Amino acid sequence: MSMLQFVRHAGRYREMLSVLVSFGFREFFEDAKLDLLLERGRRVFHHSSKDEIQRMGRPKRLRLALEELGPTFIKLGQVLSTRPDILPPEYIEEFQHLQDDVPSVAWDKIKEQLIDDLGDLDEHFDSIDEVPMAAASMAQAHRAVLKGGQSIVLKVLRPGIAKTVLMDLEILHEVSVWVAKHKPDLPFDPVAVVDEFQQAMSYELDLVHEARNIETFRRRLEDEPGTYFPEVYWDVTRSRVLGLEEIKGIQLSHWKEAGLSQEERTKIVEIGSESILRQVLDIGFFHADPHPGNMFWLPDGRLCFIDCGMAGRVDEETVNELANLLYGVSCNDIDKVYEAFISLGNVQEDTISPRAVRRDLQDFLDQFTGVSFEKIQMSAVLQAFSDGLRKHHIQCPGDIILMIKALSTIEGVGEDLDPKFDLIGYARPHLEALVKRQYSRKAIFDRLKKSSMKYLKFIEHLPGRASTVMERFSRNQLKIGIDVGGLDRLTQSIHHASRQISYTVLIASMILASSVLVLASGRKGHSVLEWIGFIGFLASFVLAFCILLENFLRRNR
């Protein structure tokens, strides 16, 4: 990390380490040598956590630490709670309890930010409720009335949250590099995880992204009579403020208090499952977090989805492989399941043990031998898929994880509302259609046509490319590139060593020249030469100190 960045974030580093150590994670950070990040790091680690903290399990202690560290780390925990390929089930379950409710920001600060974004508020609104209807770590919501009398909800980012999050993201990136070096035995790549998280947080900090997602859902699902998404008011939407239609209905997290009838609950489950399945299997663009708090049952019998900041995309090939996975389980076809596992996990077969993977998959399939298609739980199949990835140290692509999360979440919602709910039963027509579509005459013909076009293009360009190779070979201009592992690091080391030699020669020359000037001034009594000599000595010592400090940080990074 750069010296400037280290100094700028030193206070936050200390705060992070102190919080994590106070919750009992001292050993991990000492093993990873993270205590070297701070000059006073050793002193920090002499603090002991409270007895009641020590009696808690590690997942709960880590969850409490993330909550205390603030919004960036709360969101990190929420993202990790969707990654069963990275964390064990006990951590996943605990992180799902992360508390995102925080005290609201004073209206004066919110109003100041709204004026910066929208200008004169009186031109847009008849009124804005100064008391927020909800407050979270990243944003809070206020009811408002537009000119003309339309009631809306303003979702406003907390003032200054972008600066805080960006600083934490810089720290997380540097720490992930550090951990990757000192904990190489981790079953996942911490740098890749942080990079993915940075991408997700960039969307969280841009409410226009959420507005676009909502508009996409409204456009692609406009022919779904039972599904609804709130209208976006673009005149009052900016990167830090989002104007949405106020939804008045029953939040599904409160369905018991609302006293919904069995008929209503069954209809909700049918609409919700049909909508998510269509989003995932037909459209390829889906709401990635359809939990009960993000869904409302409207008085007119429609199901409304809110909070569309987290959305996923899957291509047709991924959807087909998911269908093959579920269909292979129902048919106890190990070859089909294995092929889907490899394709969905984006796995290179030379990096795993095919025999071990097949053995684990067969053990899982044996649980469903003789079980009808309708009695197979989709969440169980997808959980086994995630467990298999984690067991074999395979990091699943983010879009696949979001897809698994969406399907598992909607199945859980359905089982809560209607214990007889069967997501596989609802998905069966979609899955069978997908599988049949892959092996229909038209699909086979289309694949052959695409392959033929590729081969024809290859043959068409082959003479020209072969001629170019032969011409370069005859002129002795043929170049062959070889990627040698570790060569970049070797090049960096050589560059660093040559730079150190250059600095050493420069410092020695400065010291020698300064010595000559000081000696000359002593003989002739020239005070100017003496001062120049002393300045040269001082500059030499400062430069030497900087080089030593850089080498220290480089050695311990």
Secondary structure, DSSP 8 states (H G I E B T S, - for coil): --HHHHHHTHHHHHHHHHHHHHTT-HHHHHHTTGGGGSTTHHHHTT----HHHHTS-HHHHHHHHHHHH-HHHHHHHHHHTT-TTTS-HHHHHHHTT---B-----HHHHHHHHHHHHS-GGGTEEEE-SS-SEEBSSEEEEEEEETTS-EEEEEEE-TTHHHHHHHHHHHHHHHHHHHHHH-TT-SS-HHHHHHHHHHHHHHHT-HHHHHHHHHHHHHHTTT-TTEE---B-GGG-BTTEEEEE---SEEGGGHHHHT--HHHHHHHHHHHHHHHHIIIIIISEEES---GGGEEE-TTS-EEE---SSEEE--HHHHHHHHHHHHHHHHT-HHHHHHHHHHHTT--GGGS-HHHHHHHHHHHHHTTTT--GGG--HHHHHHHHHHHHHHTT----HHHHHHHHHHHHHHHHHHHH-TT--HHHHHHHHHHHHHHHHHSHHHHHHHHHHHHHHHHHHHHHHHHHHHHHHHHHHTT--------TTHHHHHHHHHHHHHHHHHHHHHHHHHHHHHHHHHHHHHHT-HHHHHHHHHHHHHHHHHHHHHHHHHHHHHT-
